[in-house]
Amino acid sequence: MGVHQNLITIHRKIREYEDLYSRPPGSVRLLGASKDQPMERVKAAISAGQRIFGENYLQEALPKIALFANENLEWHFIGTIQSNKTKKIAEHFDWVQTVNSEQIAQRLNDQRPLHLPPLNICIEVNISHEASKSGIDATNLLSLAKFFSKLSRLKLRGLMAVPQHADSFNEQKMEFHKLRVLFDELNAKGFGLDTLSMGMSNDMEAAIAEGSTMIRIGTAFFGQRTKNLTIPPE
Ligand SMILES: *Cc1c(COP(=O)(O)O)cnc(C)c1O
């Protein structure tokens, strides 16, 4: 199945789930998770109208961002952040969804170029308490969220999570519900967050049922990932 057809299918499902779970039409945005995807497929997605992309690896992302610089795209960093990469991330991305410490937040703030608007941020939360998973523990979330009021070059937009793998709809829903509760708690305290980034190819329905405003779709959009990323001829 081609990228264009996949995009049509995903949009149809988003509409269907918005309707099914009483979500306002258009309340769920689609991020194309393009890590390990060849340029051709990103290009096909852009031609089909996709505008929001997420990348996990800086070295892979920078050439893509440069190649499509005239397309008015929105680039989200969604990978693990090493502190020696924050400068380039702050310079080249519109959003960073995987902030999980004050130290990383401070660096991104200090390195965000002044000619660019504030960098949009999601805090990544480890909702499944897995040692191997990245993200801040929920108990430390409020204090990190408060820290952003000191950082004028960053704008805290919401929360993001990659829950542990679960096969059943109800298990998936239970994990996403935890992030939803944390999101609602922060907003009850006046944080004004508008982005709940959760849901991937295999659990997008459960995520939308639990209030996701941004699903991050890789394989169901672009096909299987590959390490052979060729640049198409001009
Ligand atoms: C790879 C990735 C995705 C997309 O995963 P699929 O299962 O291919 O849809 C979403 N979010 C993050 C953070 C990822 O690393």
The ligand as an SDF file (V2000), in Angstrom:
LIG
                    3D

 15 15  0  0  0  0  0  0  0  0999 V2000
    8.6730    5.2100   16.0550 C   0  0  0  0  0  0  0  0  0  0  0  0
    7.8180    6.0560   16.9060 C   0  0  0  0  0  0  0  0  0  0  0  0
    6.4550    6.2320   16.6420 C   0  0  0  0  0  0  0  0  0  0  0  0
    5.7220    5.5210   15.5200 C   0  0  0  0  0  0  0  0  0  0  0  0
    5.6270    4.1500   15.7740 O   0  0  0  0  0  0  0  0  0  0  0  0
    4.7720    3.1760   14.8110 P   0  0  0  0  0  0  0  0  0  0  0  0
    4.4830    2.0120   15.6670 O   0  0  0  0  0  0  0  0  0  0  0  0
    5.6330    2.8630   13.6460 O   0  0  0  0  0  0  0  0  0  0  0  0
    3.5480    3.9170   14.4170 O   0  0  0  0  0  0  0  0  0  0  0  0
    5.7490    7.0880   17.4660 C   0  0  0  0  0  0  0  0  0  0  0  0
    6.3320    7.7340   18.4980 N   0  0  0  0  0  0  0  0  0  0  0  0
    7.6280    7.5810   18.7850 C   0  0  0  0  0  0  0  0  0  0  0  0
    8.2170    8.3250   19.9360 C   0  0  0  0  0  0  0  0  0  0  0  0
    8.4150    6.7410   18.0120 C   0  0  0  0  0  0  0  0  0  0  0  0
    9.7110    6.5810   18.3200 O   0  0  0  0  0  0  0  0  0  0  0  0
  1  2  1  0
  2  3  1  0
  2 14  2  0
  3  4  1  0
  3 10  2  0
  4  5  1  0
  5  6  1  0
  6  7  2  0
  6  8  1  0
  6  9  1  0
 10 11  1  0
 11 12  2  0
 12 13  1  0
 12 14  1  0
 14 15  1  0
M  END
$$$$
